[in-house]
Amino acid sequence: MKAFWRLLVSYSKSYLRDKVYVFFTLLFPVLFMGLFGLIFSREDTGKFDIGLVLEDTSPGGQMIEQTFSSVEIFVIHRGSRQGELEALKGGERRAVLIIPERLSQDLAQARAVEVEIHYDPSQQVTAQTTLSVLRQVLGEINKSITQRPDLLVAKEISIQTERLRSIDYLVPGILAMAIMQLGIFSTAGMVVNRQNLVLKRLGATPLPRYLLITSQTLHQVAICFMQAALLILLGRLWFGVHVLGNWLLLAGLVILGGLTFISMGFVAASFARSEESFTAITQVLNFPMMFLSGIFFPVEVMPDFLRPVIRAMPLTYLGDALRQVMVGAGPLYSLHTDVLVLAGWLALCLAISFRFFRWE
């Protein structure tokens, strides 16, 4: 029995010495359980920005405005039809409610009135919630004013010209995740070569260091293109997902995304002293981006305190840009914003890599 207990103690000490292994077997699952518990155990749905176009400014129209303004989960934005619909297409509104002209006259003559509700089906969670609440409020207005359930009729209008499915949003997200993982793990070989003094030996040869970096970067970008082509092809053959946007713009986003995350991989390699520490650093980068950037779970279900973290993640912007270009999904941010943020992350990571990367 003494031998057994000594072996058990030896294994325990060996386990505790490996800090990375301890983190990913004990602390990491606890952190993720806590994170997803915060996300999916919330009972509140947050607040939704609703555009309101009041074409009938009579007392009846103003009363409807006051009724919707009293709904706690709505933040009402009053504006013109064109302006509010543009805000909806730009991702600044979750729905736009249009109260038509001659509302009071039609109700006085017991004629049905169509109240337009424009929404973006790509915002799946918020679209379902806002439409449900808007229907309920209209039903209550019918009961309290007209005493009839069918005078105010909700006319729901999607801003998408084509019906998009869940898989249409998932494929661009998977592509964004693949580009991210390829990029941040791409420099693992350099860490191993540095640890084994291969980079030191290469430094003693006439080979310029920039050629080594450039060749590896171009190699990874080429793999990004192969990844993108394979996923897009399989998405079309297996699930009927078609690319609706500009192919050149899509190629540019793949290049920009690949370069951004490859530069992030160089940052990880700059601070990693061993292969184990590189694995730990890249996993800390990989998992939060994979689960919090909106490629699998809608950003709308995230707690408010996580929103600054979500807005800081480059994968949030790559996934948003790919969805806009590939399937014409409603944006979280404008395409220009997505590109600028990715370019900013690229410049920042390059600056950090130039400053801290070590060859020995």
C-alpha atoms as one frame of an Amber mdcrd trajectory, in Angstrom:
protein
   0.000   0.000   0.000   2.920   2.357   0.639   3.932   2.082  -3.003   0.372
   2.856  -4.067   0.153   6.005  -1.920   3.576   7.180  -3.050   2.556   6.792
  -6.677  -0.693   8.656  -5.998   1.168  11.519  -4.313   3.694  11.598  -7.153
   0.947  11.839  -9.778  -0.785  14.577  -7.784   2.391  16.635  -7.505   3.091
  16.213 -11.211  -0.456  17.352 -11.997  -0.215  20.431  -9.769   3.133  21.430
 -11.291   1.537  21.698 -14.741  -0.303  24.993 -14.285  -1.723  24.951 -17.815
  -3.238  21.495 -17.307  -4.715  22.541 -13.953  -6.260  25.635 -15.531  -7.934
  23.788 -18.408  -9.151  20.841 -16.318 -10.470  22.733 -13.291 -10.686  26.507
 -13.638 -11.590  26.784 -17.316 -14.824  24.696 -17.103 -15.843  26.648 -13.971
 -15.307  29.974 -15.757 -17.375  28.853 -18.717 -20.190  27.495 -16.559 -20.324
  30.827 -14.758 -20.236  32.765 -18.022 -22.995  30.814 -19.748 -24.997  30.774
 -16.536 -24.939  34.571 -16.568 -25.955  34.652 -20.223 -28.753  32.097 -20.315
 -30.171  32.303 -16.797 -31.212  35.947 -17.115 -34.937  36.591 -17.023 -34.700
  40.138 -18.330 -34.563  40.685 -22.072 -32.880  44.078 -22.002 -34.170  47.054
 -23.934 -34.895  47.281 -27.645 -34.604  50.358 -29.840 -37.856  50.819 -31.758
 -38.365  53.377 -34.497 -41.748  55.128 -34.563 -43.077  56.961 -37.611 -46.193
  58.931 -36.696 -47.848  59.877 -40.003 -51.087  60.628 -38.172 -50.448  63.314
 -35.537 -54.050  63.406 -34.347 -54.852  62.670 -30.678 -55.403  59.022 -31.657
 -51.903  58.730 -33.128 -50.347  60.510 -30.160 -52.144  58.185 -27.767 -50.675
  55.182 -29.599 -47.219  56.782 -29.329 -47.678  57.245 -25.574 -48.809  53.639
 -25.211 -45.721  52.237 -26.915 -43.465  54.669 -25.039 -44.818  53.282 -21.756
 -43.577  49.766 -22.581 -40.523  49.335 -20.351 -38.439  47.201 -22.719 -38.796
  49.688 -25.621 -36.675  52.750 -26.295 -38.767  54.741 -28.768 -37.071  56.845
 -31.475 -39.402  59.199 -33.315 -38.441  60.019 -36.913 -39.349  59.953 -40.593
 -40.170  56.812 -42.557 -36.985  56.961 -44.628 -34.745  57.801 -41.707 -36.061
  55.086 -39.401 -35.991  52.402 -42.104 -32.372  53.320 -42.873 -31.603  53.027
 -39.163 -33.223  49.574 -39.166 -31.127  48.454 -42.138 -28.039  49.828 -40.408
 -28.676  47.736 -37.297 -29.595  50.735 -35.095 -33.235  49.671 -34.642 -34.813
  46.322 -33.838 -38.128  47.230 -35.483 -39.876  50.239 -36.999 -43.557  50.916
 -36.327 -45.399  53.126 -38.832 -48.742  54.662 -37.822 -50.522  55.503 -41.104
 -52.289  58.686 -42.118 -56.056  58.948 -41.648 -55.812  56.621 -38.633 -58.456
  58.508 -36.661 -60.842  58.850 -39.619 -60.649  55.143 -40.482 -61.156  54.079
 -36.883 -64.102  56.460 -36.537 -65.714  54.772 -39.549 -64.881  51.285 -38.195
 -62.487  50.547 -41.036 -59.508  48.297 -40.417 -56.148  50.094 -40.252 -52.886
  48.394 -41.191 -50.025  49.341 -38.867 -46.734  48.502 -40.564 -44.087  46.731
 -38.482 -40.775  46.558 -40.312 -38.233  44.163 -38.824 -34.929  42.447 -39.594
 -35.268  38.634 -39.474 -31.481  38.242 -39.253 -31.727  39.463 -35.635 -33.507
  36.251 -34.774 -33.832  36.567 -31.002 -34.789  40.236 -30.872 -37.036  40.000
 -33.932 -39.163  37.311 -32.270 -39.297  39.193 -28.977 -40.107  42.616 -30.405
 -42.720  41.300 -32.830 -44.433  39.386 -30.032 -44.545  42.417 -27.723 -45.661
  44.769 -30.516 -48.533  42.431 -31.375 -49.607  42.306 -27.730 -49.533  46.099
 -27.393 -51.604  46.521 -30.558 -54.065  43.967 -29.205 -54.403  45.928 -25.963
 -54.948  49.166 -27.899 -57.677  47.452 -29.902 -59.433  46.386 -26.715 -59.121
  49.717 -24.928 -59.981  52.074 -27.812 -61.851  50.337 -30.573 -63.439  47.582
 -28.446 -62.802  45.350 -31.441 -59.876  42.966 -31.922 -59.545  43.414 -35.657
 -59.440  47.158 -36.412 -55.714  47.725 -35.806 -54.029  45.062 -37.927 -50.273
  44.430 -37.726 -48.697  44.241 -41.173 -45.268  42.672 -40.640 -42.729  43.549
 -43.333 -39.263  42.003 -43.468 -36.406  44.179 -44.736 -34.804  41.070 -46.245
 -35.670  40.521 -49.897 -34.932  36.801 -49.560 -35.866  34.424 -46.786 -32.727
  33.551 -44.852 -32.402  30.463 -42.683 -30.380  29.791 -39.564 -27.763  27.922
 -41.598 -27.322  31.016 -43.804 -26.059  32.884 -40.733 -24.091  29.945 -39.349
 -21.865  29.323 -42.392 -20.250  32.820 -42.369 -19.772  32.445 -38.625 -17.997
  29.111 -39.072 -15.786  30.677 -41.746 -14.894  33.542 -39.390 -14.065  31.049
 -36.624 -11.882  28.991 -38.970  -9.938  32.090 -40.058  -9.487  33.129 -36.429
  -8.222  29.742 -35.272  -5.905  29.313 -38.242  -4.395  32.740 -37.589  -3.764
  32.598 -33.855  -2.403  29.024 -33.983  -0.272  29.674 -37.083   2.866  30.668
 -35.164   3.062  27.526 -32.999   5.846  26.207 -35.241   7.899  29.344 -34.680
   7.651  28.934 -30.909   8.828  25.313 -31.184  11.662  26.324 -33.529  12.729
  29.086 -31.148  12.627  26.699 -28.196  14.766  24.202 -30.150  17.180  26.989
 -31.231  16.265  26.555 -34.900  15.507  30.280 -35.265  18.872  31.092 -33.682
  20.656  28.971 -36.274  18.641  30.544 -39.104  19.647  33.946 -37.770  23.285
  33.039 -38.371  22.614  32.395 -42.083  22.360  35.035 -44.834  18.569  34.509
 -44.909  16.846  37.835 -44.079  14.402  37.491 -41.225  11.672  39.370 -43.059
  11.674  36.677 -45.756  10.969  34.032 -43.124   8.057  36.035 -41.715   6.691
  36.984 -45.141   6.821  33.437 -46.506   5.022  32.034 -43.465   2.378  34.771
 -43.583   1.674  34.229 -47.299   1.487  30.491 -46.676  -1.163  31.009 -43.986
  -3.143  33.444 -46.146  -3.173  30.840 -48.927  -4.585  28.319 -46.462  -7.233
  30.912 -45.479  -8.335  31.043 -49.114  -8.495  27.252 -49.326 -10.505  27.158
 -46.095 -12.926  29.782 -47.366 -13.352  28.074 -50.741 -13.990  24.692 -49.105
 -16.521  26.004 -46.566 -18.374  28.089 -49.154 -18.483  25.134 -51.568 -19.723
  22.699 -48.918 -22.228  25.255 -47.659 -23.670  25.537 -51.132 -23.644  21.811
 -51.960 -24.916  20.539 -48.601 -27.194  23.328 -47.403 -27.905  25.524 -50.438
 -26.196  28.614 -48.964 -25.479  31.089 -51.777 -23.053  34.011 -51.698 -25.159
  37.074 -52.490 -22.504  39.779 -52.234 -19.413  40.844 -54.131 -16.807  38.082
 -54.469 -13.874  40.509 -54.573 -15.067  42.155 -51.368 -15.417  38.716 -49.786
 -11.858  37.839 -50.845 -10.617  41.102 -49.357 -12.318  40.319 -46.036 -10.734
  36.852 -45.979  -7.292  38.414 -46.531  -7.832  41.144 -43.939  -9.226  38.684
 -41.390  -6.401  36.236 -42.029  -3.713  38.904 -41.624  -5.362  40.267 -38.471
  -5.420  36.925 -36.688  -1.997  35.852 -37.978  -0.613  39.051 -36.445  -2.433
  38.111 -33.229  -0.685  34.751 -33.407   2.657  36.570 -33.594   1.687  38.506
 -30.457   1.032  35.205 -28.660   4.390  33.894 -29.900   6.091  37.069 -28.676
   5.161  36.397 -25.051   5.245  32.581 -25.035   8.445  31.059 -23.670   7.482
  27.488 -24.469   5.026  25.447 -26.500   2.904  24.913 -23.391   2.660  28.600
 -22.589   1.834  29.337 -26.242  -1.043  26.849 -26.019  -2.332  28.535 -22.867
  -2.157  32.037 -24.369  -3.868  31.039 -27.613  -6.645  29.183 -25.793  -7.307
  32.246 -23.640  -7.672  34.215 -26.895  -9.581  31.528 -28.784 -12.390  30.463
 -26.458 -13.775  33.877 -25.422 -13.849  35.047 -29.041 -15.441  31.818 -30.214
 -18.330  32.030 -27.736 -18.802  35.776 -27.189 -18.403  37.299 -30.644 -21.859
  36.368 -31.942 -20.834  33.654 -34.409 -22.851  31.013 -32.517 -24.932  32.944
 -29.977 -26.689  36.229 -30.815 -25.045  39.267 -29.266 -28.468  40.389 -28.047
 -28.630  37.606 -25.425 -25.363  38.666 -23.799 -25.444  40.566 -20.481 -24.864
  44.304 -20.693 -21.595  44.131 -18.767 -20.130  41.916 -21.518 -21.005  44.307
 -24.350 -17.699  46.285 -24.101 -15.776  42.997 -24.309 -17.828  41.892 -27.310
 -17.263  45.221 -29.060 -13.511  44.908 -28.473 -13.174  41.464 -30.079 -11.995
  41.440 -33.718 -13.949  38.252 -34.439 -17.193  40.154 -33.757 -16.432  42.439
 -36.694 -15.139  39.729 -39.034 -18.251  37.606 -38.478 -20.507  40.629 -38.956
 -18.763  41.664 -42.177 -18.827  38.138 -43.634 -22.551  37.807 -42.907 -23.299
  41.118 -44.576 -21.355  40.248 -47.718 -22.146  36.543 -48.008 -25.869  36.405
 -47.184 -26.952  40.053 -46.956 -27.688  39.816 -43.234 -28.598  42.891 -41.242
 -25.481  44.463 -39.745 -24.382  44.878 -36.172 -22.067  47.607 -37.462 -21.523
  49.222 -40.821 -19.151  47.437 -43.189 -16.762  50.401 -43.004 -16.671  50.073
 -39.214 -15.953  46.340 -39.456 -13.048  46.914 -41.858 -11.596  49.792 -39.824
 -11.683  47.827 -36.564 -10.017  44.802 -38.168  -7.367  47.051 -39.719  -6.839
  48.701 -36.325  -6.313  45.326 -34.661  -3.880  44.369 -37.433  -1.819  47.526
 -36.917  -1.845  47.135 -33.119  -0.774  43.477 -33.200   1.991  44.198 -35.718
   3.313  47.001 -33.517   3.352  44.726 -30.451   5.030  41.918 -32.409   7.760
  44.203 -33.773   8.471  45.402 -30.238   8.452  42.134 -28.266   9.079  39.217
 -30.646  12.278  37.354 -29.774  14.318  35.165 -32.110  16.253  33.427 -29.337
